[in-house]
Amino acid sequence: QVQLQESGPGLVKPSETLSLTCTVSGYSISSGYYWGWIRQPPGKGLEWIGSIYHSGSTYYNPSLKSRVTISVDTSKNQFSLKLSSVTAADTAVYYCARDGVSSGYYTSWGQGTLVTVSS
Amino acid sequence: EIVLTQSPATLSLSPGERATLSCRASQSVSSYLAWYQQKPGQAPRLLIYDVSNRATGIPARFSGSGSGTDFTLTISSLEPEDFAVYYCQQRSNWPYTFGQGTKLEIK
C-alpha cells in the first residue's frame, strides 16, 4: 500500500522560497501515476497546486504558475515542491498525493504539513 | 478555470437521516467529478469518482449522481462517523478545482 510523507520547514519568512519534499513508500514513482500537491489554508478549502507525471511532465495552477516548481527524484522515490516569493497568503497545510482510480482523482494522501509564512 | 459551487455551506441533520449535498460547475465537466470527505486534522478521502463510482472501501450508503454542471452526493442514512466536510472536485480541465465545501454537522 502506497504511503506518502511530507517534510520540510514549518516556518518560512516572507519573500523566501517554500520547499517541501514528499517521500513515497510502498510504490515506485517511476512506475506511473500523477503525483500532486494540494494546499489548504487554515479553516478554508482545498487548492490544487500542481502535478507531475512519473516521466517529469508538469501541470501547474495558473494562479501560482510563475512561482511554483514541482520536480521528481526517482532515485530517492521522492517528489518536491518549491514555491517562491511567499507571503502570508501561502500559509497552509500542504498535502502531497497520488492519483489512482482515474487520472486526476487523488486516492492516496500524505498526512499534510503546516507551513506558516511569518517573519 | 472551472468554478465549483457547493450548497448548502452547512447542513444540520441527525443520525439516520438522509443527506443531499450539491455541487454546481461554472461549465460542463462531463462526468469528471469526484467527492471527498475530510475530518478535522485529516487528509481528504476520496469517496466517489466519475460522478457515481464509489472508491475502494466506501460504504454503499454513499452515492453520487448528475452530469454536465449539476451534481449530487447522497448519504442515504447518516452514521455518526459521516459528520465531516465534503468537497467536490473536477478533473475535466486544468487546473483541477475544488468546491468550497459543505460542512455536515450533527443537529
gemmi code that builds the backbone of each chain (N, CA, C; Angstrom):
import gemmi

chains = {
    "A": [
        ("GLN", (0.838, -1.185, 0.000), (0.000, 0.000, 0.000), (0.881, 1.246, 0.000)),
        ("VAL", (0.597, 2.142, -0.908), (1.426, 3.340, -1.036), (1.230, 4.245, 0.171)),
        ("GLN", (2.317, 4.830, 0.641), (2.277, 5.807, 1.725), (3.092, 7.028, 1.302)),
        ("LEU", (2.602, 8.200, 1.689), (3.264, 9.439, 1.353), (3.507, 10.243, 2.625)),
        ("GLN", (4.659, 10.911, 2.686), (5.011, 11.684, 3.866), (5.670, 12.984, 3.446)),
        ("GLU", (5.055, 14.103, 3.847), (5.633, 15.413, 3.555), (6.698, 15.770, 4.581)),
        ("SER", (7.689, 16.512, 4.144), (8.705, 17.009, 5.078), (9.222, 18.349, 4.583)),
        ("GLY", (9.674, 19.161, 5.522), (10.207, 20.477, 5.194), (9.980, 21.444, 6.335)),
        ("PRO", (10.523, 22.646, 6.196), (10.390, 23.646, 7.263), (8.938, 24.020, 7.530)),
        ("GLY", (8.619, 24.197, 8.802), (7.274, 24.607, 9.168), (7.107, 26.118, 9.195)),
        ("LEU", (8.203, 26.832, 9.088), (8.162, 28.292, 9.135), (9.061, 28.844, 8.034)),
        ("VAL", (8.497, 29.725, 7.231), (9.238, 30.345, 6.133), (9.024, 31.854, 6.206)),
        ("LYS", (10.068, 32.605, 5.962), (9.955, 34.065, 6.010), (9.347, 34.613, 4.720)),
        ("PRO", (8.623, 35.711, 4.826), (8.071, 36.349, 3.616), (9.178, 36.639, 2.610)),
        ("SER", (8.837, 36.474, 1.346), (9.698, 36.681, 0.181), (10.655, 35.518, -0.064)),
        ("GLU", (10.745, 34.575, 0.864), (11.648, 33.446, 0.655), (10.928, 32.323, -0.102)),
        ("THR", (11.635, 31.209, -0.279), (11.105, 30.074, -1.031), (10.719, 28.939, -0.093)),
        ("LEU", (9.498, 28.484, -0.248), (8.980, 27.326, 0.495), (9.430, 26.068, -0.242)),
        ("SER", (10.011, 25.138, 0.487), (10.471, 23.888, -0.130), (9.971, 22.700, 0.679)),
        ("LEU", (9.253, 21.814, 0.023), (8.737, 20.609, 0.659), (9.090, 19.392, -0.182)),
        ("THR", (9.254, 18.275, 0.509), (9.536, 17.005, -0.153), (8.495, 15.986, 0.274)),
        ("CYS", (8.086, 15.176, -0.656), (7.173, 14.080, -0.374), (7.913, 12.769, -0.623)),
        ("THR", (8.059, 11.983, 0.423), (8.722, 10.687, 0.312), (7.664, 9.604, 0.178)),
        ("VAL", (7.815, 8.804, -0.854), (6.841, 7.772, -1.169), (7.388, 6.402, -0.787)),
        ("SER", (6.568, 5.597, -0.155), (6.947, 4.220, 0.152), (5.825, 3.300, -0.295)),
        ("GLY", (6.171, 2.071, -0.578), (5.180, 1.091, -0.998), (4.843, 1.132, -2.477)),
        ("TYR", (5.451, 2.022, -3.207), (5.211, 2.125, -4.652), (6.343, 2.926, -5.263)),
        ("SER", (6.775, 2.526, -6.440), (7.840, 3.238, -7.134), (7.251, 4.344, -8.001)),
        ("ILE", (7.675, 5.570, -7.768), (7.178, 6.713, -8.555), (7.378, 6.471, -10.048)),
        ("SER", (8.467, 5.840, -10.401), (8.779, 5.640, -11.811), (7.840, 4.644, -12.488)),
        ("SER", (6.989, 3.973, -11.699), (6.064, 3.002, -12.280), (4.818, 3.649, -12.876)),
        ("GLY", (4.557, 4.902, -12.510), (3.400, 5.556, -13.112), (2.658, 6.468, -12.166)),
        ("TYR", (1.493, 6.942, -12.632), (0.597, 7.830, -11.899), (1.090, 9.276, -11.882)),
        ("TYR", (0.136, 10.155, -11.621), (0.446, 11.555, -11.381), (0.614, 11.758, -9.885)),
        ("TRP", (1.529, 12.638, -9.536), (1.848, 12.944, -8.147), (1.621, 14.430, -7.955)),
        ("GLY", (0.822, 14.789, -6.958), (0.392, 16.176, -6.864), (0.593, 16.813, -5.509)),
        ("TRP", (0.447, 18.142, -5.529), (0.465, 18.939, -4.305), (-0.849, 19.714, -4.219)),
        ("ILE", (-1.447, 19.677, -3.053), (-2.694, 20.387, -2.768), (-2.481, 21.105, -1.442)),
        ("ARG", (-3.035, 22.296, -1.309), (-2.868, 23.012, -0.044), (-4.211, 23.466, 0.505)),
        ("GLN", (-4.215, 23.763, 1.797), (-5.446, 24.154, 2.486), (-5.123, 25.192, 3.546)),
        ("PRO", (-5.417, 26.460, 3.289), (-5.220, 27.480, 4.326), (-6.046, 27.133, 5.561)),
        ("PRO", (-5.590, 27.546, 6.717), (-6.306, 27.217, 7.952), (-7.786, 27.607, 7.889)),
        ("GLY", (-8.654, 26.641, 8.140), (-10.087, 26.900, 8.162), (-10.730, 27.108, 6.808)),
        ("LYS", (-9.971, 26.862, 5.731), (-10.515, 27.108, 4.393), (-10.517, 25.831, 3.547)),
        ("GLY", (-10.825, 25.993, 2.277), (-10.952, 24.854, 1.387), (-9.639, 24.448, 0.735)),
        ("LEU", (-9.761, 23.505, -0.202), (-8.608, 22.894, -0.852), (-8.260, 23.628, -2.144)),
        ("GLU", (-6.970, 23.767, -2.392), (-6.483, 24.386, -3.632), (-5.446, 23.462, -4.264)),
        ("TRP", (-5.692, 23.090, -5.513), (-4.737, 22.274, -6.255), (-3.577, 23.147, -6.700)),
        ("ILE", (-2.361, 22.717, -6.394), (-1.168, 23.482, -6.753), (-0.599, 23.009, -8.083)),
        ("GLY", (-0.475, 21.694, -8.230), (0.085, 21.169, -9.464), (0.373, 19.690, -9.357)),
        ("SER", (0.718, 19.109, -10.500), (1.005, 17.676, -10.564), (2.208, 17.422, -11.440)),
        ("ILE", (2.847, 16.272, -11.188), (3.943, 15.833, -12.019), (3.723, 14.377, -12.370)),
        ("TYR", (3.965, 14.043, -13.635), (3.873, 12.657, -14.047), (5.212, 11.992, -13.757)),
        ("HIS", (5.202, 10.682, -13.704), (6.445, 9.977, -13.373), (7.548, 10.278, -14.388)),
        ("SER", (7.146, 10.646, -15.598), (8.123, 10.957, -16.640), (8.724, 12.348, -16.477)),
        ("GLY", (8.091, 13.165, -15.630), (8.585, 14.510, -15.397), (7.707, 15.615, -15.954)),
        ("SER", (6.678, 15.278, -16.715), (5.756, 16.300, -17.227), (5.027, 16.952, -16.065)),
        ("THR", (4.912, 18.270, -16.137), (4.298, 19.003, -15.032), (3.096, 19.819, -15.482)),
        ("TYR", (2.183, 20.024, -14.539), (0.992, 20.832, -14.755), (0.795, 21.680, -13.510)),
        ("TYR", (0.653, 22.979, -13.698), (0.573, 23.877, -12.567), (-0.726, 24.680, -12.596)),
        ("ASN", (-1.163, 25.093, -11.426), (-2.278, 26.017, -11.333), (-1.803, 27.380, -11.844)),
        ("PRO", (-2.494, 27.939, -12.828), (-2.056, 29.235, -13.375), (-1.941, 30.333, -12.327)),
        ("SER", (-2.739, 30.226, -11.269), (-2.700, 31.260, -10.231), (-1.380, 31.257, -9.470)),
        ("LEU", (-0.633, 30.155, -9.581), (0.641, 30.026, -8.866), (1.803, 29.744, -9.808)),
        ("LYS", (1.495, 29.581, -11.086), (2.464, 29.029, -12.030), (3.803, 29.743, -12.036)),
        ("SER", (3.788, 31.055, -11.917), (5.037, 31.812, -12.006), (5.940, 31.569, -10.803)),
        ("ARG", (5.376, 30.992, -9.735), (6.149, 30.819, -8.507), (6.406, 29.352, -8.146)),
        ("VAL", (5.801, 28.423, -8.884), (5.831, 27.015, -8.491), (6.757, 26.178, -9.369)),
        ("THR", (7.463, 25.273, -8.723), (8.211, 24.242, -9.428), (7.994, 22.917, -8.709)),
        ("ILE", (7.560, 21.910, -9.455), (7.435, 20.557, -8.921), (8.415, 19.679, -9.677)),
        ("SER", (9.177, 18.898, -8.941), (10.173, 18.026, -9.560), (10.119, 16.647, -8.924)),
        ("VAL", (10.716, 15.681, -9.601), (10.707, 14.310, -9.108), (12.133, 13.773, -9.084)),
        ("ASP", (12.429, 12.997, -8.058), (13.718, 12.309, -7.943), (13.407, 10.829, -7.793)),
        ("THR", (13.432, 10.117, -8.906), (13.043, 8.702, -8.864), (14.060, 7.864, -8.095)),
        ("SER", (15.301, 8.306, -8.039), (16.317, 7.528, -7.321), (16.050, 7.506, -5.816)),
        ("LYS", (15.415, 8.564, -5.336), (15.066, 8.630, -3.912), (13.580, 8.332, -3.674)),
        ("ASN", (12.853, 8.111, -4.747), (11.403, 7.902, -4.685), (10.718, 9.071, -3.965)),
        ("GLN", (11.075, 10.258, -4.397), (10.550, 11.480, -3.811), (10.114, 12.453, -4.906)),
        ("PHE", (9.188, 13.325, -4.575), (8.928, 14.469, -5.427), (8.826, 15.710, -4.540)),
        ("SER", (9.058, 16.859, -5.129), (9.243, 18.063, -4.331), (8.443, 19.244, -4.863)),
        ("LEU", (8.204, 20.181, -3.970), (7.504, 21.419, -4.284), (8.377, 22.592, -3.872)),
        ("LYS", (8.519, 23.544, -4.768), (9.144, 24.821, -4.422), (8.189, 25.934, -4.796)),
        ("LEU", (7.943, 26.837, -3.857), (7.067, 27.982, -4.063), (7.846, 29.223, -3.658)),
        ("SER", (8.109, 30.073, -4.616), (8.960, 31.232, -4.365), (8.156, 32.457, -3.945)),
        ("SER", (8.872, 33.432, -3.421), (8.290, 34.740, -3.065), (7.022, 34.599, -2.232)),
        ("VAL", (7.105, 33.834, -1.181), (5.909, 33.543, -0.382), (5.469, 34.764, 0.423)),
        ("THR", (4.168, 34.790, 0.679), (3.558, 35.796, 1.549), (2.696, 35.058, 2.570)),
        ("ALA", (2.089, 35.830, 3.463), (1.225, 35.231, 4.483), (0.088, 34.442, 3.854)),
        ("ALA", (-0.317, 34.810, 2.662), (-1.398, 34.104, 1.974), (-1.022, 32.675, 1.591)),
        ("ASP", (0.257, 32.357, 1.649), (0.708, 30.996, 1.338), (0.744, 30.101, 2.578)),
        ("THR", (0.384, 30.656, 3.719), (0.284, 29.841, 4.935), (-0.836, 28.816, 4.764)),
        ("ALA", (-0.496, 27.549, 4.937), (-1.465, 26.493, 4.676), (-0.916, 25.146, 5.135)),
        ("VAL", (-1.808, 24.181, 5.204), (-1.387, 22.786, 5.285), (-1.152, 22.322, 3.848)),
        ("TYR", (0.016, 21.782, 3.595), (0.385, 21.307, 2.264), (0.334, 19.775, 2.262)),
        ("TYR", (-0.437, 19.256, 1.310), (-0.559, 17.811, 1.162), (0.116, 17.362, -0.134)),
        ("CYS", (0.796, 16.228, -0.067), (1.185, 15.556, -1.301), (0.229, 14.378, -1.494)),
        ("ALA", (0.013, 14.012, -2.740), (-0.983, 12.983, -3.029), (-0.667, 12.291, -4.345)),
        ("ARG", (-1.248, 11.113, -4.512), (-1.112, 10.364, -5.757), (-2.499, 10.073, -6.313)),
        ("ASP", (-2.619, 10.192, -7.614), (-3.923, 9.845, -8.175), (-4.017, 8.337, -8.318)),
        ("GLY", (-5.201, 7.875, -8.707), (-5.385, 6.426, -8.702), (-6.435, 5.939, -9.665)),
        ("VAL", (-7.651, 5.821, -9.190), (-8.696, 5.159, -9.980), (-8.822, 5.757, -11.375)),
        ("SER", (-8.704, 7.046, -11.457), (-8.635, 7.736, -12.741), (-7.670, 8.887, -12.563)),
        ("SER", (-6.977, 9.210, -13.642), (-6.037, 10.312, -13.554), (-6.746, 11.578, -13.106)),
        ("GLY", (-6.228, 12.186, -12.047), (-6.804, 13.437, -11.585), (-7.608, 13.338, -10.317)),
        ("TYR", (-7.893, 12.140, -9.869), (-8.557, 11.942, -8.582), (-7.521, 11.368, -7.615)),
        ("TYR", (-7.432, 11.982, -6.452), (-6.369, 11.617, -5.527), (-6.842, 10.574, -4.521)),
        ("THR", (-6.286, 9.387, -4.629), (-6.705, 8.280, -3.776), (-5.791, 8.083, -2.573)),
        ("SER", (-4.558, 8.555, -2.666), (-3.604, 8.383, -1.572), (-3.021, 9.744, -1.217)),
        ("TRP", (-3.028, 10.044, 0.066), (-2.599, 11.360, 0.544), (-1.582, 11.217, 1.672)),
        ("GLY", (-0.695, 12.206, 1.768), (0.118, 12.328, 2.961), (-0.720, 12.917, 4.082)),
        ("GLN", (-0.151, 12.976, 5.253), (-0.896, 13.492, 6.402), (-1.005, 15.012, 6.382)),
        ("GLY", (-0.162, 15.653, 5.581), (-0.170, 17.108, 5.497), (0.837, 17.724, 6.451)),
        ("THR", (1.372, 18.848, 6.041), (2.302, 19.579, 6.888), (1.958, 21.065, 6.857)),
        ("LEU", (1.886, 21.666, 8.024), (1.546, 23.082, 8.122), (2.789, 23.922, 7.877)),
        ("VAL", (2.679, 24.826, 6.929), (3.747, 25.781, 6.667), (3.214, 27.176, 6.955)),
        ("THR", (3.879, 27.862, 7.845), (3.493, 29.212, 8.221), (4.489, 30.197, 7.629)),
        ("VAL", (3.975, 31.225, 6.989), (4.837, 32.278, 6.448), (4.773, 33.470, 7.391)),
        ("SER", (5.878, 33.736, 8.030), (5.929, 34.817, 9.010), (7.381, 35.203, 9.265)),
        ("SER", (7.564, 36.464, 9.564), (8.914, 36.924, 9.886), (9.226, 36.705, 11.369)),
    ],
    "B": [
        ("GLU", (-10.727, 28.936, -15.682), (-10.810, 27.918, -14.660), (-12.272, 27.614, -14.337)),
        ("ILE", (-12.554, 26.340, -14.075), (-13.921, 25.929, -13.746), (-14.165, 26.156, -12.261)),
        ("VAL", (-15.201, 26.901, -11.953), (-15.567, 27.176, -10.561), (-16.645, 26.187, -10.141)),
        ("LEU", (-16.426, 25.552, -9.000), (-17.405, 24.629, -8.420), (-18.039, 25.288, -7.204)),
        ("THR", (-19.365, 25.362, -7.192), (-20.085, 25.989, -6.095), (-20.905, 24.938, -5.370)),
        ("GLN", (-20.627, 24.764, -4.086), (-21.322, 23.754, -3.298), (-22.404, 24.391, -2.438)),
        ("SER", (-23.477, 23.659, -2.270), (-24.554, 24.109, -1.397), (-25.199, 22.925, -0.697)),
        ("PRO", (-25.720, 23.152, 0.543), (-25.523, 24.385, 1.300), (-24.117, 24.459, 1.876)),
        ("ALA", (-23.767, 25.577, 2.484), (-22.464, 25.679, 3.133), (-22.416, 24.785, 4.366)),
        ("THR", (-23.522, 24.736, 5.089), (-23.645, 23.894, 6.277), (-24.976, 23.170, 6.224)),
        ("LEU", (-24.946, 21.912, 6.598), (-26.144, 21.078, 6.616), (-26.233, 20.420, 7.992)),
        ("SER", (-27.317, 20.692, 8.694), (-27.502, 20.154, 10.045), (-28.553, 19.053, 10.019)),
        ("LEU", (-28.124, 17.843, 10.316), (-29.021, 16.694, 10.269), (-28.730, 15.776, 11.454)),
        ("SER", (-29.607, 14.810, 11.651), (-29.453, 13.846, 12.737), (-29.043, 12.494, 12.167)),
        ("PRO", (-28.350, 11.677, 12.961), (-28.048, 10.310, 12.511), (-29.317, 9.597, 12.069)),
        ("GLY", (-29.181, 8.847, 10.980), (-30.320, 8.137, 10.422), (-31.030, 8.890, 9.319)),
        ("GLU", (-30.833, 10.201, 9.261), (-31.468, 10.998, 8.212), (-30.692, 10.888, 6.893)),
        ("ARG", (-31.341, 11.370, 5.845), (-30.751, 11.366, 4.505), (-30.109, 12.722, 4.239)),
        ("ALA", (-28.913, 12.713, 3.689), (-28.207, 13.960, 3.381), (-28.075, 14.110, 1.875)),
        ("THR", (-28.346, 15.299, 1.394), (-28.198, 15.610, -0.027), (-27.342, 16.859, -0.175)),
        ("LEU", (-26.181, 16.691, -0.791), (-25.228, 17.778, -0.987), (-25.116, 18.060, -2.475)),
        ("SER", (-25.009, 19.335, -2.820), (-24.985, 19.738, -4.224), (-23.668, 20.390, -4.613)),
        ("CYS", (-23.339, 20.236, -5.882), (-22.146, 20.846, -6.461), (-22.513, 21.288, -7.868)),
        ("ARG", (-22.325, 22.575, -8.152), (-22.634, 23.118, -9.477), (-21.371, 23.669, -10.109)),
        ("ALA", (-21.138, 23.293, -11.358), (-19.951, 23.749, -12.085), (-20.278, 24.928, -12.991)),
        ("SER", (-19.300, 25.819, -13.156), (-19.500, 27.009, -13.980), (-19.553, 26.689, -15.473)),
        ("GLN", (-19.100, 25.502, -15.848), (-19.241, 24.987, -17.204), (-19.207, 23.478, -17.113)),
        ("SER", (-19.586, 22.818, -18.178), (-19.692, 21.367, -18.120), (-18.359, 20.702, -17.772)),
        ("VAL", (-18.427, 19.746, -16.849), (-17.261, 18.920, -16.534), (-17.507, 17.485, -16.991)),
        ("SER", (-18.525, 17.320, -17.856), (-18.897, 15.986, -18.324), (-19.162, 15.088, -17.114)),
        ("SER", (-18.473, 13.965, -17.027), (-18.650, 13.075, -15.875), (-17.419, 13.053, -14.978)),
        ("TYR", (-16.563, 14.072, -15.126), (-15.288, 14.065, -14.422), (-15.368, 14.795, -13.096)),
        ("LEU", (-16.182, 14.261, -12.207), (-16.390, 14.895, -10.913), (-16.257, 13.883, -9.798)),
        ("ALA", (-15.600, 14.308, -8.725), (-15.390, 13.449, -7.567), (-15.863, 14.143, -6.297)),
        ("TRP", (-16.053, 13.324, -5.267), (-16.402, 13.820, -3.937), (-15.391, 13.281, -2.928)),
        ("TYR", (-14.997, 14.154, -1.996), (-14.085, 13.790, -0.925), (-14.735, 14.112, 0.417)),
        ("GLN", (-14.339, 13.364, 1.419), (-14.734, 13.619, 2.809), (-13.487, 14.010, 3.590)),
        ("GLN", (-13.599, 15.042, 4.412), (-12.473, 15.430, 5.250), (-12.928, 15.630, 6.682)),
        ("LYS", (-12.245, 14.946, 7.590), (-12.494, 15.112, 9.009), (-11.396, 15.983, 9.608)),
        ("PRO", (-11.680, 16.624, 10.749), (-10.686, 17.544, 11.340), (-9.333, 16.888, 11.544)),
        ("GLY", (-8.289, 17.589, 11.093), (-6.934, 17.099, 11.289), (-6.525, 15.967, 10.368)),
        ("GLN", (-7.373, 15.629, 9.414), (-7.073, 14.527, 8.495), (-7.017, 15.019, 7.058)),
        ("ALA", (-6.339, 14.237, 6.240), (-6.348, 14.495, 4.811), (-7.703, 14.112, 4.226)),
        ("PRO", (-8.063, 14.706, 3.102), (-9.310, 14.285, 2.439), (-9.248, 12.816, 2.034)),
        ("ARG", (-10.428, 12.222, 1.941), (-10.544, 10.834, 1.490), (-11.481, 10.794, 0.300)),
        ("LEU", (-11.043, 10.146, -0.759), (-11.885, 10.024, -1.951), (-13.061, 9.101, -1.676)),
        ("LEU", (-14.269, 9.599, -1.938), (-15.486, 8.798, -1.749), (-16.028, 8.292, -3.080)),
        ("ILE", (-16.220, 9.231, -3.998), (-16.905, 8.985, -5.261), (-16.065, 9.591, -6.385)),
        ("TYR", (-15.923, 8.879, -7.501), (-15.220, 9.434, -8.656), (-16.049, 9.198, -9.915)),
        ("ASP", (-15.792, 10.021, -10.927), (-16.568, 9.968, -12.172), (-18.057, 9.924, -11.871)),
        ("VAL", (-18.476, 10.852, -11.005), (-19.878, 11.126, -10.640), (-20.479, 10.091, -9.710)),
        ("SER", (-20.336, 8.806, -10.036), (-21.150, 7.822, -9.325), (-20.421, 6.554, -8.909)),
        ("ASN", (-19.132, 6.497, -9.115), (-18.372, 5.298, -8.754), (-17.788, 5.421, -7.351)),
        ("ARG", (-18.135, 4.472, -6.493), (-17.578, 4.512, -5.145), (-16.124, 4.053, -5.154)),
        ("ALA", (-15.299, 4.762, -4.421), (-13.903, 4.355, -4.273), (-13.825, 3.113, -3.392)),
        ("THR", (-12.676, 2.487, -3.385), (-12.486, 1.253, -2.629), (-12.804, 1.456, -1.159)),
        ("GLY", (-13.639, 0.587, -0.628), (-13.939, 0.600, 0.799), (-15.011, 1.577, 1.232)),
        ("ILE", (-15.594, 2.294, 0.297), (-16.625, 3.275, 0.647), (-17.978, 2.577, 0.777)),
        ("PRO", (-18.692, 2.801, 1.878), (-19.973, 2.123, 2.091), (-21.028, 2.486, 1.049)),
        ("ALA", (-21.959, 1.582, 0.868), (-22.994, 1.754, -0.156), (-23.971, 2.883, 0.162)),
        ("ARG", (-23.960, 3.379, 1.401), (-24.867, 4.487, 1.722), (-24.460, 5.787, 1.032)),
        ("PHE", (-23.236, 5.835, 0.503), (-22.766, 6.995, -0.253), (-23.050, 6.754, -1.738)),
        ("SER", (-23.708, 7.722, -2.361), (-23.943, 7.608, -3.796), (-23.849, 8.986, -4.445)),
        ("GLY", (-23.507, 8.982, -5.721), (-23.383, 10.226, -6.456), (-24.182, 10.175, -7.737)),
        ("SER", (-24.614, 11.356, -8.175), (-25.387, 11.431, -9.410), (-25.151, 12.780, -10.070)),
        ("GLY", (-25.654, 12.902, -11.307), (-25.555, 14.164, -12.031), (-24.774, 14.042, -13.311)),
        ("SER", (-24.712, 15.139, -14.047), (-23.916, 15.202, -15.264), (-23.814, 16.644, -15.716)),
        ("GLY", (-22.801, 16.932, -16.499), (-22.671, 18.285, -17.033), (-22.251, 19.302, -16.000)),
        ("THR", (-23.231, 19.992, -15.417), (-22.907, 21.052, -14.460), (-23.525, 20.852, -13.076)),
        ("ASP", (-24.426, 19.919, -12.911), (-25.115, 19.753, -11.627), (-24.954, 18.338, -11.089)),
        ("PHE", (-24.441, 18.282, -9.859), (-24.103, 17.006, -9.264), (-24.588, 16.941, -7.827)),
        ("THR", (-24.827, 15.703, -7.376), (-25.345, 15.490, -6.030), (-24.625, 14.327, -5.371)),
        ("LEU", (-24.284, 14.530, -4.109), (-23.806, 13.448, -3.253), (-24.921, 13.155, -2.257)),
        ("THR", (-25.311, 11.902, -2.174), (-26.362, 11.500, -1.251), (-25.812, 10.504, -0.258)),
        ("ILE", (-26.116, 10.728, 1.008), (-25.814, 9.754, 2.056), (-27.166, 9.278, 2.551)),
        ("SER", (-27.471, 8.020, 2.330), (-28.850, 7.537, 2.494), (-29.307, 7.545, 3.943)),
        ("SER", (-28.449, 7.174, 4.862), (-28.801, 7.143, 6.270), (-27.533, 7.466, 7.062)),
        ("LEU", (-27.510, 8.636, 7.649), (-26.276, 9.134, 8.259), (-25.845, 8.307, 9.467)),
        ("GLU", (-24.569, 7.971, 9.459), (-23.918, 7.347, 10.601), (-23.133, 8.432, 11.350)),
        ("PRO", (-22.855, 8.229, 12.620), (-22.127, 9.257, 13.393), (-20.796, 9.649, 12.758)),
        ("GLU", (-20.135, 8.694, 12.103), (-18.829, 8.992, 11.506), (-18.922, 9.770, 10.193)),
        ("ASP", (-20.130, 10.030, 9.708), (-20.281, 10.746, 8.435), (-20.255, 12.260, 8.599)),
        ("PHE", (-20.294, 12.725, 9.837), (-20.322, 14.179, 10.047), (-18.911, 14.725, 9.828)),
        ("ALA", (-18.772, 15.537, 8.800), (-17.470, 15.957, 8.298), (-17.698, 17.055, 7.262)),
        ("VAL", (-16.625, 17.461, 6.603), (-16.729, 18.400, 5.488), (-16.564, 17.628, 4.179)),
        ("TYR", (-17.377, 17.965, 3.200), (-17.369, 17.278, 1.913), (-17.014, 18.272, 0.805)),
        ("TYR", (-16.108, 17.840, -0.069), (-15.671, 18.664, -1.192), (-15.934, 17.940, -2.506)),
        ("CYS", (-16.362, 18.688, -3.511), (-16.378, 18.146, -4.862), (-15.118, 18.632, -5.586)),
        ("GLN", (-14.718, 17.909, -6.611), (-13.510, 18.239, -7.383), (-13.713, 17.815, -8.825)),
        ("GLN", (-13.266, 18.668, -9.759), (-13.367, 18.312, -11.171), (-11.986, 18.054, -11.745)),
        ("ARG", (-11.932, 17.098, -12.670), (-10.685, 16.817, -13.384), (-10.895, 16.961, -14.899)),
        ("SER", (-11.962, 17.662, -15.275), (-12.267, 17.831, -16.691), (-11.257, 18.735, -17.375)),
        ("ASN", (-10.871, 19.806, -16.695), (-9.949, 20.804, -17.261), (-8.865, 21.147, -16.250)),
        ("TRP", (-7.638, 21.420, -16.785), (-6.628, 22.030, -15.921), (-7.007, 23.512, -15.769)),
        ("PRO", (-6.822, 24.114, -14.586), (-6.375, 23.448, -13.360), (-7.512, 22.687, -12.701)),
        ("TYR", (-7.192, 21.592, -12.054), (-8.190, 20.922, -11.249), (-8.684, 21.919, -10.199)),
        ("THR", (-9.970, 21.848, -9.900), (-10.522, 22.749, -8.902), (-11.432, 21.985, -7.940)),
        ("PHE", (-11.547, 22.544, -6.754), (-12.396, 22.002, -5.704), (-13.511, 23.006, -5.395)),
        ("GLY", (-14.626, 22.486, -4.924), (-15.639, 23.354, -4.366), (-15.185, 23.865, -3.009)),
        ("GLN", (-15.957, 24.784, -2.452), (-15.558, 25.403, -1.185), (-15.931, 24.555, 0.024)),
        ("GLY", (-16.680, 23.498, -0.203), (-17.006, 22.565, 0.869), (-18.395, 22.739, 1.454)),
        ("THR", (-18.952, 21.635, 1.915), (-20.197, 21.620, 2.695), (-19.888, 20.942, 4.013)),
        ("LYS", (-20.174, 21.642, 5.101), (-19.977, 21.055, 6.420), (-21.250, 20.356, 6.843)),
        ("LEU", (-21.147, 19.070, 7.090), (-22.281, 18.274, 7.555), (-22.136, 18.131, 9.063)),
        ("GLU", (-23.052, 18.756, 9.803), (-22.945, 18.763, 11.251), (-24.148, 18.087, 11.890)),
        ("ILE", (-23.914, 17.638, 13.120), (-24.972, 16.954, 13.855), (-25.980, 17.981, 14.377)),
        ("LYS", (-27.249, 17.701, 14.127), (-28.316, 18.579, 14.597), (-28.632, 18.314, 16.056)),
    ],
}
model = gemmi.Model(1)
for chain_id, residues in chains.items():
    chain = gemmi.Chain(chain_id)
    for i, (resn, *xyz) in enumerate(residues, 1):
        res = gemmi.Residue()
        res.name, res.seqid = resn, gemmi.SeqId(i, " ")
        for name, pos in zip(("N", "CA", "C"), xyz):
            atom = gemmi.Atom()
            atom.name, atom.element = name, gemmi.Element(name[0])
            atom.pos, atom.b_iso = gemmi.Position(*pos), 0.0
            res.add_atom(atom)
        chain.add_residue(res)
    model.add_chain(chain)
structure = gemmi.Structure()
structure.add_model(model)
structure.setup_entities()
